Structures are given as C-alpha cells and as structure tokens.
Amino acid sequence: MKRTKLGGRLNASIVIASLLFVTACGGGTASPTDGGTAAEGTASAGKTSEPTAPEKPSEPVAISVFVMGAAGLPTPDKDPILQKLNEELHMEMEFNAPATDYEQQLGVKIAGGTPPDLFIVNKESMEKYASQGVLLEIGKYLDRMPNVKAKWPESELNKGKVGGKVYALPKRPLIPVNNTYFIRQDWLNALGLSVPTTVDELFDVANAFTYSDPDGNGKQDTFGITGIGLEGTSPFLPIFSAYNTPGRGHIVIKDNAPAYSTAQPEFKAALTAIKAFVEAKVVDPEFMANQGTKADEKAYKGLAGINFAHWARMTKPSNVEVYKAVNPKAEWTQMDALTGPGGKYQGVVDQGSAPGFVALPSSLENQPEKLNKVLEYIDYVSGGEGELLVNYGLEGVHYEMKDGKVSVLPASTDVAYSHIHQITNRDDYQYLQVKFPDLEQYYNFSMNQPYIKVYTSFVTVPPEVNTADLKRYEEAEIIKFIYGQRPLDEFDAFVQTLRDTYKIDALVAEADKKLKDVGIIQ
C-alpha cells in the first residue's frame, strides 16, 4: 500500500508470530542491553571520519521509507502519527508499507536503481546488498543519532556488521524469553503432586497426567505434554535446555570455539531422556503435526496438562476466557526452568538474531540534506517524544503521562497500527508494562528465565551447505531416535553423515570466521 502525505506525498521487520498474540497491534521488540555506552557504540561502528551534517533546510525534505506493512494501516489523511512525524521533523515522507510481497518489491526497486531512502532487510539481504555496494555504512553516522548511540550497545551493533563495518541498524529484539512450560495446577492438586523442578520429576508428573485420570472423568483421555515440533515451542525444548543443549541446528560456543549443537554429546544425552518420554506415551502423539495454535487449543480443551507456550497464550484474558469456558476450574501455572545434568535453563536466545535491519542506500552519501533528514528520523523514533509517538500515538489523545508514566487512553485503539511506524522497534519490556500492566508477573517471569546463548544468526551459510536438506535429514533421524526406530548407538554414525554429506564443518568454519570478526571469540 503506497501512502503519500496529504497535500504532498505522502515488517515487518519480521513480526514474530507469537507476539501477534501479545499485542492487538502486532509486532514488538525487546529492550536493548542497558550496559552499552556511547564509547562502545562508536568503537563498534569502525568509525573513520565523521561526516559533517548540512545546515537545516528551509523547505520540508522529501524522503521515501519502505517497510513491511500489515492490515489496518490508514490513509495519510487519517494517520495522525505520520502527520505528526512530518510536522515535527520538517519533512515530507512517502511511507510505503506493503502487506505482501515485500522482499520482491524491494528487490525490484533496488535492481531498478531507485532504492527507498530507508528500508528494512533481513540478515541474508543485508549481507547481499552490503557486498554489492548497495548499502550505506550507517555505522559512520552514529554521532548524528544520539538516541541510537546511547541505546544500541556494541553487542547489538555487531549484528549489523558485514566485513567488520556496520551496514544496517538491527531492530531492537523481544524480551529474551517469552516461552515457558505452563502446567495445570488443578490437576496437580487433584493428584497430590507438586510442580516439577527436574527432568525426572517432569517425567513422573507427565506420566500421572496421562494415566491417573487428572480431570476425574473416569477416562484415559489426557496426556502429559504438548507443543509444536522440534523447535520454537517444542514440547522438548526445556528438556534439551536442562541438558545444556539448545536442540537441533545451532551454533554454540565451547572452549572459545564454535560448535554445531546437533553433533555434541549433550544433544545425544538429551535425546536419551526424551526417548523415555515418548516411549511412555506421555507426549502429544501429534506434536510434529501441530501447527499454529493447535497445541494451545489442546491445552485449552483439557487434553494436555503441560504446554510449552508463549506467556500471552495462557494468560491474556481473552485466552483465559476460552479455557475457562471448557473447564471453569482450570488453573494454569508458569513453570520455572528445569534442573538437569547440564544445569538450569529454559529455552534459547540467539545472540545474532534481530527482527529486521534498518538500511539506507549508499546513494544517500551524495545527498547530504536527505541523508541528514533520514538519520534524524531514525533517531527521533528511537527515543524520547518520537518513540512515544510511534508507540502510543498523540499525547493527550491516545495516551497521557501520569507521574512520569504512560497511560493509554480509550482512543489508543485508533492507532493500533502504530507498530508499522516503529521502524527501529521499541523497548519491549516498557511497552508491555504500558499495554499489559495486569500481566506483568507473567512476562517478567518469562524474561528472567535462564537461557542458553546461541550464535546461529551471525553465520552466513556457505554455498556447500543446504540448510533445508540438513534440517530435513536431522529431523527425520531425530524422530527415528526418540521413537526407537534407530538405536542411539548409531548417534556417532549420524554425526558423521552430518559432517560428510551435509557439510556441518563448513558451517562451523564460517562461524569461526564471523565470530572472530565481531570479537565474540578470540
């Protein structure tokens, strides 16, 4: 959808599907690490000489912005956020936000030599366009963006580096951990059990939920654990975590060197434990077929007593209403991370991942007035009044300040599309506190869970590695292992195939190069 400023010219970043359940307005982010300093930001940019900003123009500066859109974006004459941005920044912004075919449309613009003045790319596109000379080295201009310089620590800026230089600004991420096990407290009470804290205790509770009639209906029609697949909200991710492995297909660091998670002994040990759960038939037999909200629906209907899920899926009032309609006595409790042989962890956080990257075309270097305006725009929406504007709308209309805190007003629903304007995303935790103050105990619990760090997204996949084939083979063999169709004695042979046929050593070698490049390993 093309939008032009009234009287002139007027995804998302990648919106995490699970966050669509969190907010009625769509995608969100996480707060950046507070430990970053201005000095760190400057050093990370590999700054040479800082270009001088041009004088303030007398006429509004026209800029074009291209981001992934979503449903609900109003026309410019009905978009108070866009109008206020243009007014405050003395600009005339052409704001394009297609809801479909974004990558294709962006590619056509760039190939045609008419790139937008600001656009969003994913990691792969960022590296491709940087290598082709399409992108401006945005790291050279951090001094012109004080909000960005203060809020983006070196660890974040590293994500936007190609060849040691910052070519794109990573969007701010989500709170670190959103997914945890939730367990039916009323079932525990009925069976005289406690919330499990170890892998062994989890097995005992899952077994009781499957075979001891926890709902008291006299039928064996329940099972212990549900979830989706082998990644994301997999029913097994907390078990993998308790063995100090992130699960399949990740780059981890061991002894200051990268390693491929599937090939590690911790992964084999976790498979052995998971196999016991599967053999006992205490896991949803359809976990690999579950998609979307299917696992949540099974939990709501009382078919499963443990669900690995996003905090919002089990706590938002609209979702609570659904499962209470099935069983008014149902009570779901958030579970702490399990303790296992590998320690106490719940889930995985990719240190190289970002919801998207803000990029500028290299052609702006020859258009100093326009470049300065684009940098001013990025900085404005990344802190202070500008960030409040793109988060909540107009002060006094859509929100108000009370004792230094944001309080949304009923009219805030009129700007439910505001996430599209959040080009650098937002401080997710602060946003959640504003939007969902009554649920703070749940997202606060989630975000403070211990997690395993992985570095997968830093790595550019080498040409000899086909990640789709690799994933397909890994998942097929993992299913064989946990269902007893292939003995775990053949794990070493499985790893050798990963090396010989699927070239995981090339992936690790690339990881070594990249992680040294950004200074994560020496």
Summary of the structure (lengths in Angstrom):
residues: 522
radius of gyration: 24.5
end to end distance: 46.6
largest distance: 78.9
contacts: 1796
relative contact order: 0.16
helix: 44%
strand: 15%
